[in-house]
């Protein structure tokens, strides 16, 4: 019999999520579909993932000067890689999510190689319910979730 005061063991994270925001990228790199495809293939290999099919790459938001650009989605066996290339303002937004750990410095290096950002922001986070509450992390109890869903 267990008491209510016993704590549950902390589980390993469900997955790793790398978020990259690049600014000041040369337009010619963001408008080159082959460059984007080559980046995706090299990134998958460099972080030791397995691509599930070919990447989807489509040009979107041509109605908006700031948002116009290619979007890429590459499914990987452990989740996905997604990116949007805001070609007219030189920005790139990249998400790499995987339940298999990967080296963020390797991923960052491949991304910088293909898009040459003047500035980069990087956030690497663990995903899933695995840590105790701490500042900056909002964990909702079942009761709060029920109220919010009502």
Buried (B, 14 or more C-beta within 10 A) or exposed (E): EEEEEEEEEEEEBBBBBBBBBBBBBBBEBBBBEEBBBEBBBBBBEBBEBEBBEEBEBEEEBEEEEEBBBBBBBBBBEBBBBBBBBBBBBBBBBBBBBBBBBBEBEEBBEBBBEBBBBEEBEBEBEEBEEEEEEEEEEEEEEEEEEEEEEE
